[in-house]
Each structure stands twice: as C-alpha cells, then as structure tokens.
Amino acid sequence: MTANNHADHDDSVIMLDTHVAVPLCCDLDMLEDWLLHCSADTLDELGNFAYRATNNPQFGVTELITALGRYGVVLRRLLAAQRAQQR
C-alpha cells in the first residue's frame, strides 16, 4: 500500500454546499502553499508522524502535497463550472 492509495474508493458523489466548498478550496490551497514553503525539518517531522509505517515517509509527504494541489484544482474547476451554469 502506498501512502496515497485510493484503490478502495468508489465513484459515489458527495455533495457540498458552496458555502462549504469555497472555504475548503481556500484551505486546500493554503495548506499546499504552506507545505511547499516550510522547512525541510518540518516536512521530515510530518513524514515521520504521518507516514512512519511506510518505507519512504518523504514520498508520503510529496504525495500529500501533490494531492492537496490536485484536489484544490479540481474543486476550483467544479466551482467555476457551477458559477457558469448559474448565469
């Protein structure tokens, strides 16, 4: 199992109200940005805390940062598409 294994997910739809989705998008962006700019020691500490059961905690942190960015992009696109439909 990798640190970011989503093999067990299904294709169910989760509905979010805009008043939840917008702040969530901002939080994803802020967390990704913080992780991209924090010190190597902080990233090592996160890796050792969150991914200590894996063989490569640094890879887990890299995957986390990538996933945060990807989810933020997807959420922003969905919000933009929703706004465009409402016009």
C-alpha angles and dihedrals in degrees: 000000000000124000091256103037114159096167092117096058124108130211096257117144120238116200120214126187113234091244087062099037097052096055090042090055090050091048092050090051093047094048093047091048092048092050091049091054104036124103125276088243091058091049090049090051091050091048093050091048102043103028105028091123091062128078092239116037092175090059089052091055091048090051091048092053091047092049093049090053093046094048091048091053093048092048093048090051092050091049091049091049090050091051090049091052091051092059 
